[in-house]
Amino acid sequence: LPPMTLVGGAVDLTSQEYNHELVGSILTFENVDISAGPTFQVEIDAEYLGAGLGHLVGLLGRVRRARYVKDALDDVNVNYGTNRTNLTSYVLAATQLEDDPTFVTGLPQLWAGATAEVKNLLATYDELKGDTRRSKFVSDMFGIKPSAADMFGIKP
């Protein structure tokens, strides 16, 4: 979710922060009597309201899958460069999201770009081609279906 702020309620707010791992705001209250049914109201920063909030649905899962794939590529020393920029940007989406409301509108294109980068690496990077278990994991994380040639080991 985008950053939120407390705008009302019968609670004592002690701290508020945007958490990149959770991709959302953390509000901490003290002296709360749960049995009294406390209520509070939060508000999304107005700058984010027109920014395509629907693009945030599923973001946390995609960020985690991108992180798993990035780690899997790091483990086989896939070089950084232009072949992984969208993947890395997606992993770091929460840091961008916190500071730039317009970043939300580009999330679908960023995911498509990351998927294309991963698909290209699977097809061209020898260390991935030779590691079928890792390649399957990476493919599964991004929903990439292998070609018939890949499945049956047919060389062009």
Accessible surface in RSA format (square Angstrom, percent):
REM  Atomic radii and reference values for relative SASA: ProtOr
REM  Chains: A
REM  Algorithm: Lee & Richards
REM  Probe-radius: 1.40
REM  Slices: 20
REM RES _ NUM      All-atoms   Total-Side   Main-Chain    Non-polar    All polar
REM                ABS   REL    ABS   REL    ABS   REL    ABS   REL    ABS   REL
RES LEU A   1   105.62  58.8  94.49  67.6  11.13  28.0  94.49  66.4  11.13  30.0
RES PRO A   2     0.40   0.3   0.40   0.4   0.00   0.0   0.40   0.3   0.00   0.0
RES PRO A   3    26.54  19.3  26.18  23.9   0.35   1.3  26.43  21.8   0.11   0.7
RES MET A   4    30.16  15.6  28.23  18.7   1.93   4.6  18.81  16.0  11.35  15.0
RES THR A   5    69.81  49.6  69.76  70.7   0.05   0.1  56.81  76.3  12.99  19.6
RES LEU A   6    43.76  24.4  21.02  15.0  22.74  57.2  21.02  14.8  22.74  61.2
RES VAL A   7    71.14  46.8  32.16  29.1  38.98  93.9  40.57  35.3  30.57  82.9
RES GLY A   8    27.53  34.0   0.00   N/A  27.53  34.0  27.08  74.3   0.46   1.0
RES GLY A   9    50.95  62.8   0.00   N/A  50.95  62.8  14.74  40.5  36.21  81.1
RES ALA A  10    92.78  85.3  59.35  91.6  33.43  76.0  72.46 102.0  20.32  53.8
RES VAL A  11    23.19  15.3   2.59   2.3  20.60  49.6   7.38   6.4  15.82  42.9
RES ASP A  12    78.65  55.1  73.26  72.9   5.39  12.7  19.87  46.8  58.78  58.6
RES LEU A  13    67.01  37.3  36.09  25.8  30.92  77.7  36.09  25.3  30.92  83.2
RES THR A  14    65.46  46.6  29.34  29.7  36.12  86.1  31.52  42.3  33.94  51.3
RES SER A  15    56.47  47.7  47.88  63.9   8.59  19.8  44.94  95.7  11.53  16.1
RES GLN A  16    71.69  40.1  41.04  30.0  30.66  73.0  18.12  38.6  53.57  40.6
RES GLU A  17   100.95  58.0  90.66  68.6  10.30  24.5  35.22  68.1  65.73  53.7
RES TYR A  18    26.43  12.3   6.32   3.6  20.11  52.3   6.45   4.8  19.98  24.6
RES ASN A  19    35.36  24.4  33.08  32.0   2.28   5.5   2.28   5.5  33.08  32.0
RES HIS A  20    75.32  41.2  64.66  44.9  10.66  27.3  47.14  48.6  28.17  32.8
RES GLU A  21   148.42  85.2 133.64 101.1  14.78  35.2  54.97 106.3  93.45  76.3
RES LEU A  22    97.56  54.3  87.41  62.5  10.14  25.5  87.41  61.4  10.14  27.3
RES VAL A  23     6.02   4.0   2.71   2.5   3.30   8.0   2.71   2.4   3.30   9.0
RES GLY A  24     9.06  11.2   0.00   N/A   9.06  11.2   9.06  24.9   0.00   0.0
RES SER A  25    34.30  29.0   6.23   8.3  28.06  64.6   3.85   8.2  30.44  42.7
RES ILE A  26    55.49  31.6  52.07  38.8   3.42   8.2  55.06  39.6   0.43   1.2
RES LEU A  27    36.82  20.5  14.78  10.6  22.04  55.4  14.78  10.4  22.04  59.3
RES THR A  28    61.07  43.4  57.90  58.7   3.16   7.5  47.54  63.9  13.52  20.4
RES PHE A  29    49.60  24.8  26.33  16.3  23.26  60.5  26.33  16.0  23.26  66.6
RES GLU A  30    91.85  52.7  86.39  65.4   5.45  13.0  25.65  49.6  66.20  54.0
RES ASN A  31   130.78  90.2  84.19  81.4  46.59 112.2  35.64  85.8  95.14  92.0
RES VAL A  32    51.74  34.0  21.02  19.0  30.72  74.0  25.22  21.9  26.51  71.9
RES ASP A  33    86.32  60.5  75.31  75.0  11.01  26.0  37.36  87.9  48.95  48.8
RES ILE A  34   136.99  78.0 126.96  94.6  10.03  24.2 126.96  91.4  10.03  27.2
RES SER A  35   109.39  92.4  64.61  86.2  44.78 103.2  58.91 125.4  50.48  70.7
RES ALA A  36    78.21  71.9  39.50  61.0  38.71  88.1  51.78  72.9  26.44  70.0
RES GLY A  37    48.79  60.2   0.00   N/A  48.79  60.2  34.40  94.4  14.39  32.2
RES PRO A  38    50.76  37.0  23.62  21.5  27.14  98.7  31.88  26.3  18.88 117.3
RES THR A  39    95.40  67.9  90.41  91.7   4.99  11.9  68.75  92.3  26.65  40.3
RES PHE A  40   100.50  50.3  71.32  44.2  29.19  75.9  74.23  45.0  26.27  75.2
RES GLN A  41   115.35  64.5 111.70  81.6   3.65   8.7  30.16  64.2  85.20  64.6
RES VAL A  42    54.27  35.7  34.91  31.6  19.36  46.6  34.91  30.3  19.36  52.5
RES GLU A  43    99.44  57.1  95.17  72.0   4.28  10.2  26.90  52.0  72.54  59.2
RES ILE A  44    40.57  23.1  35.64  26.6   4.93  11.9  35.65  25.7   4.93  13.4
RES ASP A  45    61.41  43.0  50.84  50.6  10.57  25.0  20.00  47.1  41.41  41.3
RES ALA A  46    77.94  71.7  62.10  95.8  15.84  36.0  62.53  88.1  15.41  40.8
RES GLU A  47   120.06  68.9  97.70  73.9  22.36  53.2  43.13  83.4  76.93  62.8
RES TYR A  48     4.80   2.2   4.80   2.7   0.00   0.0   3.51   2.6   1.29   1.6
RES LEU A  49   104.74  58.3  84.87  60.7  19.87  49.9  85.08  59.8  19.66  52.9
RES GLY A  50    78.01  96.2   0.00   N/A  78.01  96.2  42.97 117.9  35.04  78.5
RES ALA A  51     8.24   7.6   4.33   6.7   3.91   8.9   8.00  11.3   0.24   0.6
RES GLY A  52    29.25  36.1   0.00   N/A  29.25  36.1  25.57  70.2   3.68   8.2
RES LEU A  53    53.09  29.6  44.29  31.7   8.79  22.1  44.63  31.3   8.46  22.8
RES GLY A  54    58.23  71.8   0.00   N/A  58.23  71.8  37.96 104.2  20.27  45.4
RES HIS A  55    66.28  36.2  59.72  41.5   6.57  16.8  39.41  40.6  26.87  31.3
RES LEU A  56    17.14   9.5   6.54   4.7  10.61  26.7   6.88   4.8  10.27  27.6
RES VAL A  57   119.43  78.6 106.14  96.1  13.29  32.0 112.32  97.6   7.11  19.3
RES GLY A  58    41.12  50.7   0.00   N/A  41.12  50.7  30.98  85.0  10.14  22.7
RES LEU A  59     3.15   1.8   3.15   2.3   0.00   0.0   3.15   2.2   0.00   0.0
RES LEU A  60    57.44  32.0  54.06  38.7   3.39   8.5  54.06  38.0   3.39   9.1
RES GLY A  61    32.26  39.8   0.00   N/A  32.26  39.8  28.08  77.1   4.18   9.4
RES ARG A  62    49.64  20.8  49.64  25.3   0.00   0.0  10.83  14.8  38.81  23.5
RES VAL A  63    14.96   9.8  14.96  13.5   0.00   0.0  14.96  13.0   0.00   0.0
RES ARG A  64   113.52  47.7 112.28  57.2   1.24   3.0  30.81  42.1  82.71  50.1
RES ARG A  65    83.30  35.0  83.30  42.5   0.00   0.0  27.60  37.7  55.70  33.8
RES ALA A  66     0.00   0.0   0.00   0.0   0.00   0.0   0.00   0.0   0.00   0.0
RES ARG A  67    89.61  37.6  89.61  45.7   0.00   0.0  31.12  42.5  58.50  35.5
RES TYR A  68   107.54  50.2 103.46  58.9   4.08  10.6  70.15  52.7  37.39  46.1
RES VAL A  69     0.00   0.0   0.00   0.0   0.00   0.0   0.00   0.0   0.00   0.0
RES LYS A  70    25.20  12.3  25.20  15.5   0.00   0.0  10.94   9.9  14.26  15.2
RES ASP A  71    59.80  41.9  58.65  58.4   1.16   2.7  23.79  56.0  36.01  35.9
RES ALA A  72     8.18   7.5   5.18   8.0   3.00   6.8   7.71  10.9   0.47   1.3
RES LEU A  73     0.21   0.1   0.21   0.2   0.00   0.0   0.21   0.1   0.00   0.0
RES ASP A  74    45.09  31.6  33.25  33.1  11.84  28.0  24.29  57.2  20.80  20.7
RES ASP A  75   104.03  72.9  73.16  72.8  30.87  73.0  16.63  39.1  87.40  87.2
RES VAL A  76    26.82  17.6  16.83  15.2   9.99  24.1  22.32  19.4   4.50  12.2
RES ASN A  77   114.27  78.8 105.60 102.1   8.67  20.9  29.89  71.9  84.39  81.6
RES VAL A  78     3.88   2.6   0.00   0.0   3.88   9.3   0.00   0.0   3.88  10.5
RES ASN A  79   108.88  75.1 103.75 100.3   5.14  12.4  27.58  66.4  81.31  78.6
RES TYR A  80   127.97  59.7 102.10  58.1  25.88  67.3  94.20  70.8  33.78  41.6
RES GLY A  81    39.95  49.3   0.00   N/A  39.95  49.3  34.79  95.5   5.16  11.5
RES THR A  82   127.42  90.6 111.38 112.9  16.04  38.2  79.83 107.2  47.59  71.9
RES ASN A  83    48.01  33.1  39.24  37.9   8.77  21.1  27.74  66.8  20.27  19.6
RES ARG A  84     1.30   0.5   0.82   0.4   0.48   1.1   1.29   1.8   0.01   0.0
RES THR A  85    72.04  51.2  66.25  67.2   5.79  13.8  57.04  76.6  14.99  22.7
RES ASN A  86    46.94  32.4  46.92  45.3   0.03   0.1   0.07   0.2  46.87  45.3
RES LEU A  87     0.33   0.2   0.33   0.2   0.00   0.0   0.33   0.2   0.00   0.0
RES THR A  88    33.04  23.5  33.04  33.5   0.00   0.0  31.99  43.0   1.04   1.6
RES SER A  89    40.06  33.9  36.31  48.5   3.75   8.6   9.12  19.4  30.94  43.3
RES TYR A  90     0.53   0.2   0.53   0.3   0.00   0.0   0.00   0.0   0.53   0.7
RES VAL A  91    13.64   9.0   3.28   3.0  10.36  25.0   3.28   2.8  10.36  28.1
RES LEU A  92    84.99  47.3  83.07  59.4   1.92   4.8  84.99  59.7   0.00   0.0
RES ALA A  93     0.13   0.1   0.13   0.2   0.00   0.0   0.13   0.2   0.00   0.0
RES ALA A  94     4.01   3.7   4.00   6.2   0.02   0.0   4.00   5.6   0.02   0.0
RES THR A  95    53.00  37.7  50.00  50.7   3.00   7.2  42.76  57.4  10.24  15.5
RES GLN A  96    81.10  45.4  77.24  56.5   3.86   9.2   5.70  12.1  75.40  57.2
RES LEU A  97     0.46   0.3   0.46   0.3   0.00   0.0   0.46   0.3   0.00   0.0
RES GLU A  98    60.76  34.9  48.57  36.7  12.19  29.0   8.14  15.7  52.62  43.0
RES ASP A  99   117.93  82.6  85.98  85.6  31.95  75.5  33.51  78.9  84.42  84.2
RES ASP A 100    52.99  37.1  52.08  51.8   0.92   2.2  16.46  38.7  36.53  36.4
RES PRO A 101    22.57  16.4  22.57  20.6   0.00   0.0  22.57  18.6   0.00   0.0
RES THR A 102    95.32  67.8  89.48  90.7   5.84  13.9  75.58 101.5  19.75  29.9
RES PHE A 103    35.56  17.8  28.50  17.7   7.06  18.4  35.06  21.3   0.49   1.4
RES VAL A 104     0.00   0.0   0.00   0.0   0.00   0.0   0.00   0.0   0.00   0.0
RES THR A 105    67.55  48.0  60.14  61.0   7.42  17.7  43.10  57.9  24.46  37.0
RES GLY A 106    31.88  39.3   0.00   N/A  31.88  39.3  29.28  80.3   2.61   5.8
RES LEU A 107     2.49   1.4   1.92   1.4   0.57   1.4   2.26   1.6   0.24   0.6
RES PRO A 108    56.26  41.0  42.07  38.3  14.19  51.6  50.86  42.0   5.40  33.5
RES GLN A 109   121.69  68.0 110.92  81.1  10.77  25.6  65.89 140.2  55.80  42.3
RES LEU A 110    25.16  14.0  21.05  15.1   4.11  10.3  24.59  17.3   0.57   1.5
RES TRP A 111    42.52  17.1  42.52  20.6   0.00   0.0  25.82  13.8  16.71  27.1
RES ALA A 112    61.45  56.5  50.15  77.4  11.30  25.7  56.03  78.9   5.42  14.4
RES GLY A 113    17.04  21.0   0.00   N/A  17.04  21.0  15.69  43.0   1.36   3.0
RES ALA A 114     0.00   0.0   0.00   0.0   0.00   0.0   0.00   0.0   0.00   0.0
RES THR A 115    31.90  22.7  31.90  32.3   0.00   0.0  30.89  41.5   1.02   1.5
RES ALA A 116    60.14  55.3  50.55  78.0   9.58  21.8  55.68  78.4   4.45  11.8
RES GLU A 117    22.34  12.8  17.65  13.4   4.70  11.2  18.50  35.8   3.84   3.1
RES VAL A 118     0.57   0.4   0.53   0.5   0.04   0.1   0.57   0.5   0.00   0.0
RES LYS A 119   119.99  58.5 118.61  72.8   1.38   3.3  61.96  55.8  58.03  61.8
RES ASN A 120    79.09  54.5  72.85  70.4   6.23  15.0  21.99  52.9  57.09  55.2
RES LEU A 121     4.63   2.6   4.63   3.3   0.00   0.0   4.63   3.3   0.00   0.0
RES LEU A 122    26.39  14.7  16.91  12.1   9.49  23.9  17.12  12.0   9.28  25.0
RES ALA A 123    59.55  54.8  42.74  66.0  16.81  38.2  49.20  69.3  10.35  27.4
RES THR A 124    81.58  58.0  60.38  61.2  21.21  50.5  55.44  74.5  26.14  39.5
RES TYR A 125    45.95  21.5  44.14  25.1   1.81   4.7  33.79  25.4  12.16  15.0
RES ASP A 126   102.97  72.1  93.12  92.7   9.85  23.3  30.09  70.8  72.87  72.7
RES GLU A 127    95.20  54.7  83.68  63.3  11.52  27.4  39.91  77.2  55.29  45.1
RES LEU A 128     0.11   0.1   0.11   0.1   0.00   0.0   0.11   0.1   0.00   0.0
RES LYS A 129   109.46  53.4  84.57  51.9  24.88  59.2  49.70  44.7  59.76  63.7
RES GLY A 130    70.26  86.6   0.00   N/A  70.26  86.6  37.72 103.5  32.54  72.9
RES ASP A 131    42.61  29.8  37.99  37.8   4.62  10.9  16.10  37.9  26.51  26.4
RES THR A 132   108.84  77.4 101.35 102.7   7.49  17.8  72.01  96.7  36.83  55.7
RES ARG A 133   206.67  86.8 198.78 101.3   7.88  18.8  81.43 111.3 125.24  75.9
RES ARG A 134    59.57  25.0  54.90  28.0   4.67  11.1   9.66  13.2  49.91  30.2
RES SER A 135    21.25  18.0  20.96  28.0   0.29   0.7  20.54  43.7   0.70   1.0
RES LYS A 136   127.47  62.2 122.33  75.1   5.14  12.2 100.74  90.7  26.73  28.5
RES PHE A 137    81.10  40.6  76.47  47.4   4.63  12.0  80.65  48.9   0.45   1.3
RES VAL A 138     0.19   0.1   0.19   0.2   0.00   0.0   0.19   0.2   0.00   0.0
RES SER A 139    11.81  10.0  11.81  15.8   0.00   0.0   3.90   8.3   7.91  11.1
RES ASP A 140    78.10  54.7  56.71  56.4  21.39  50.6  23.93  56.3  54.17  54.0
RES MET A 141    41.66  21.6  40.20  26.6   1.46   3.5  40.16  34.1   1.50   2.0
RES PHE A 142    13.43   6.7   0.00   0.0  13.43  35.0   1.87   1.1  11.56  33.1
RES GLY A 143    53.69  66.2   0.00   N/A  53.69  66.2  29.75  81.6  23.94  53.6
RES ILE A 144    18.51  10.5  10.53   7.8   7.98  19.2  14.46  10.4   4.05  11.0
RES LYS A 145   169.08  82.5 152.04  93.3  17.04  40.6 102.27  92.0  66.82  71.2
RES PRO A 146    67.51  49.2  51.13  46.6  16.37  59.5  57.04  47.1  10.46  65.0
RES SER A 147    59.21  50.0  46.15  61.6  13.06  30.1  52.05 110.8   7.16  10.0
RES ALA A 148    64.97  59.7  56.50  87.2   8.46  19.3  57.37  80.8   7.60  20.1
RES ALA A 149    40.10  36.9  36.10  55.7   4.01   9.1  36.47  51.4   3.63   9.6
RES ASP A 150    98.42  68.9  72.49  72.2  25.92  61.3  21.10  49.7  77.32  77.1
RES MET A 151   119.28  61.8  82.50  54.6  36.78  87.6  74.00  62.9  45.28  60.0
RES PHE A 152   146.99  73.5 116.05  71.9  30.94  80.5 123.23  74.7  23.76  68.0
RES GLY A 153    52.99  65.3   0.00   N/A  52.99  65.3  33.30  91.4  19.69  44.1
RES ILE A 154   106.53  60.6  93.42  69.6  13.11  31.6  98.32  70.8   8.21  22.3
RES LYS A 155   173.66  84.7 152.17  93.4  21.49  51.2 100.94  90.9  72.73  77.5
RES PRO A 156   174.59 127.2 102.07  93.0  72.52 263.6 141.07 116.5  33.52 208.4
END  Absolute sums over single chains surface
CHAIN  1 A     9429.9       7278.2       2151.7       5501.4       3928.5
END  Absolute sums over all chains
TOTAL          9429.9       7278.2       2151.7       5501.4       3928.5
